[in-house]
């Protein structure tokens, strides 16, 4: 296996702490400084099928964003399918999996100046099939940076717990990045979490503030989450939603909540709400439209004349079989992922990682 090309393993203390966001930003920042960057996610748990192959969705995001020039199957060698764990326990084909990871890394590192290795969740994820993040980092002879969420006590506690497993595998934790820090507490977290981590022997390499642009779901993501389908405006599926309002009040009251990026959720028989939404959009043609869109809940559609008005408007309309409360609840609880082509989000991620992470210090520590 290639042991020459510099590399870093990006792990996290929990799922959805911002691992992929960090990798997206690091890729751009390291490419600017070092040249050709490779990428691999040895073990992926969420995948899409491309040309008959199960490819981790984060790998697809990185490849479509940066054109890595490495075969997808090399960047995503192991996809944990629903029966993967059961088959492994029955067959225990550990040596074959290790060979696949090493061979894939060699391909991912070919003619590259640096390789980013993305883990899957916390240090212990994958232990059930003997490929925890800590053991994969050891197999690939990589040092690690840990990503965690904002705060002081929580990130220090969780990094201590995760570091213990990496230490057990003989893997060096170079430092940590605290993600999604509340802007109002940014300075406090930077100082005191940094001091707390130093007591563990872990250097704080950056604090990244939370940003609403990265937290806002798109209409397309929401439609998938609520089992919806676009009745109109599907070409605007990347439009971001900043706020959700349930149309369960009077027309005069609900319009007080109309603001840029608002998604209205209402059954189709509330014609007063739908007409108010249409009126708001028609008055705002130069602002990219005041409302983000409209969800018709409970599969209740308006009468044909109003439905035709909606289809002739600039307002995206989604129909969902779920009731209004369940629609709003699903949206509130959904995990927002950056998708290929989310240009605004990707640009924001790149600028934030460049600004708030000590990239040069990271390179120095990797050696």
N, C-alpha and C positions, 0 to 999 in steps of 0.2 A: 504493500500500500504506500501511496505517496505520503512521505513525512516531511517534505521540504516546503511545500507551498504554505504560507502563513494562513491561519484560520482562527475563527472564533465561534464558539457555540453559544447561541442566544437561548437561554432558558427563562422560565418565569416561576413565580411562587404559586400562581393559580391560573386557571383557564381565564381567558379574556382580560389579562392584565396589560396587554399591548405588545406582545411578542412580535406579531407580524407587522404592526405599525412601526416598531423599532427597526425591524429588518428592512422595511421599505426605505426608511430614512437613512439607515446606515449604508445601504447599497449605494445611494447617490453620493453620500458624503465620502465614502471610501473610494469610490470610482474617481472622484475628483482629485484625490490625493495619491492613489496607488496605481490606478490603471484598470486593468481587466479584472472584474469581480465575478466569482462563481457563487453558486447557491445550491444548497441541498437541504431537503427536509427528510431525513432518513426514515422517520416513522410518522405517517399522517393518519388522522382519524376522521377527517371530513374530506370527501373526495368527489370528483366529478369524473364521468367516463368520457374519454377522448380517444378516438380511433381504437375502441375496444379495450383501452387500458384505464385502470382506476388511478387517477392522478390527484394528489392532494390539492385542494382548492387554493391554498396559499401559494403553492408552487406555480399554479396557473397565473395568479395575480402578479407575482414577481416576474415571470417570464414575459407576460404580455406588456408589462410596464417597461421592462429594461432590455428585452430581446437578448437573453443571456447567451444564446448560441450553444446550448447544451441540450441533448435530447431530454424530453420531459420525463421519460422513464428513469433516467439517470438522476434527475433532481428529486424524484419521488419514488424511491425503490420499493417501499413497503406501505401498502394501504391496508389499514386495519378494517377489514370487512366485517359484517355482523357475526360470521361464524369463525373468524380468524383465531380468537382466543381458544375456543373449544378445540379446533383442529390442532393448535399448537400443544395444548395439554395432552392430547391423544398421541401426537407424533413426536413432539419435542425436537423439532428440526432447527435447533439453535445455530449450529455450525453453518448451515445453508444460509440462514438469515444474515449472519455476520459477514459471510463472504459476499452476499449481495450488497450489503451496505458498503463494504470496503471497495468493491469493484465500482460501485456507483460513485463513490467519492472520487476515485481516480479519474473517472470520466468528467465529473463536475469540476475537478481541479485542473483538467487538461488545458494548457496554455493560458491559465489564469494567474493573476498576481496575488490574489487573496480569495478566500472562500468563507462565506457566511453559512453556518450550519444552524438551522432553526429547529428547536426542540418542540415537544408536544406537551404543554401543560407544565406541572411542577416536576421536581427532580425525580419523583418516584413513578411517574406515569409510564406504563409499559413494563413494570416489574412482573406482572402476571405472565408475560411471555419472555422474561429475562432480558428485556431491552429497555430498561428504564432510561430516562434522559441522562442520568449520571453514568450508566454503563456505556451508552452510545458515545458520550463525550470521551470516555476512556478509550473505547475501541478506535475512535478517530483521532486520538492523541491531541485533543483540543482543550484549550483553556476556556473558561466560561464567564459570561456576564449574566447577572440575574436581573430580571425585570419584575417590578412589583408596583402596587398601587400607592397613591398618595396617603400621607399620614406620617406619624412618627413611631408610635409603639407598634402598630400592625406591621409595617414593612420590615422593621428591625427583627421582630419576632419571627416572621415568616422566612426572612433570609437566613436567620440562624438555623431554623429547622431544615431548610433546603440545603444549606451549605454543609450540614453534617453528612448528608448522603453523598455529596460530591467528594467531601474529604475522605469518606470511607472508600470510595473508588479511586482515590489518589489523584483526583482532578482539581486543578487550581481554579478558584473563583477569583477572577481579576478585579471585579468590582460590581457595582449595582447601578441601575437607573430606576428612579422612582417616577412612575408615569401617572397621568391624570391627577395632578396636584391642583387643589383649589387655588385660583389666583390670589385670593385674599390671604391665604396661608403660605404662599410660596416661599417667602424669605424665612419664615419660622421652620418650615419643613426642611428646607435646604440646610439650615444650620444645625438643628437638633437631630434630625435623622442622620445627617452626615457624621455627627459626633457619636451617635449611638452605633452606627455601622463601623466606625473606626475602632470601637472597643471589641468588635468581632474580627478585626483585621481585614475588613472589606472597605474598599475605597468607593465613595460616592462619585460616580462618573457623570451624573447629570440628574436634574429634576425637570420634567416636562409638564407644563400646565395643561389642565383639561381645556378643551376647546369645543364650543357648541357645534362647529362645522363637522367635526369628526363624530359627534354623538348623534347627529340628525340622520334618521333613516330616509331612504328614498321611497317614492311611491311604489316602485317595483318590488322593493324588499317588503314593504307593508302588504302589498297585494298577496305575496307569497305567504306571509305570516297569517293572514286572515282568510286564506283559501279563496281569494277573490279572483275576479277576472275583469279586465278593462272593457268597459262598454264604449269608451271614447277616450282618446288622448294617450293611448299606450306608447306613442313615440316620446312622450314626456315622462317616461318611467324613472328617469334619473333625477327628476325634480325633488329637492329636499323638503322634508316636512319638519317644521320647527315646533308646532303645537297642534294638539288634537282637541277639538271641541265637539261634544255630543249635542245635537240639536234637539234637546228635550225641554226647551223653554220657549217663551214667546218670541216672535220675530223681532220685536223691538229690542229685546234683551240679548238675543243671540248675536245680533249684528255688532254689539259692543265688543264682542270677542274676535271679530274679523280683523286679522292683521296679516302682514306678509308671511307666507309659509304655513298658514293655518290649514289643517285638514278638517273638513266638516263631516261628521258621522251622523246619518239620519236615515230612517226608513223612507222609502220612496213615496209614501202617502202623506208625508209632511210637505205638501206643496208650498206652503208659506215659507218654510226654511229654504227649499230648493230655489224658489223664485228670488229670495233675498240673496242667495249665493250667486245666482246668475247676474243679478243687478250689480252686485259688488264687482264682479269680474269685468262687466261691460264698461264700468266707470274707470277702470284702471288699465287701459290697453298699453300704456307706455311704461308700466312698471314691471313688466314680466308677470302681470296678474297678481292681484292681492292675495288670493287664496291659492294654496298648493293643490287642492283637489277636493273631491267629494266621494264619500263612501256611502253607498246605498245598502243599509244593513238588512238582515233577515230575508234576503232575496225578494224584498218588496220593491217593485218598480213603479214609477209614476205612470199616470195615464199617457197614452200615445202622444198627444200634442206636446206635453211637457218633456217627455223623453226625447222627442225630436229637437226641442229647443236646447236641451243639454248636449245632444250630439252635434249640434251646429255651433256650440260655444267654444271658447278657448279653455274651458275647465275640464281637466281630466276626471273621468267618472269610473269608479270601481264598484262592482256589485259583489257582495259577500253574503254567504248563507248564515253567518253568525249574527247574533243580536248586537245591538249597539254597545252594550256594556262589555260583552266578550271581545268585540273588535277593539275597543279602547284598552282593555286589559292586555290583550295580546300585543298591541303596539307598545304599551308601557314596558312589558317584560322582555321584549325581543332584544337579542344581541345584534348590535349594528356592526357589520363588517364592511371594510373597504373592498370594493369590487373593481375588476379591470375596467378601465375607462372612466373611473370617478376622478376626473382631472383635478377638480377643485380640492378634493380631499387629499389626493396624492401630493399636489403642490404644497399644501399646508403641512403635511407630514414631513416632507423633505426640508422645508424651511425651519420647522420646529426642532427637528433632530440636529440640524446644522447649528442652530442657535443655542440650544440648551444642553447638548451633550458634548463633553470634552473629547472630541474625536481624536485630536492629536495625542492627548494623554492615553487614550485607549490604544492607539497604534504603538506608542512608546512602551506600554506595559506588555503588549503581545510580544514585542521584541522581534 
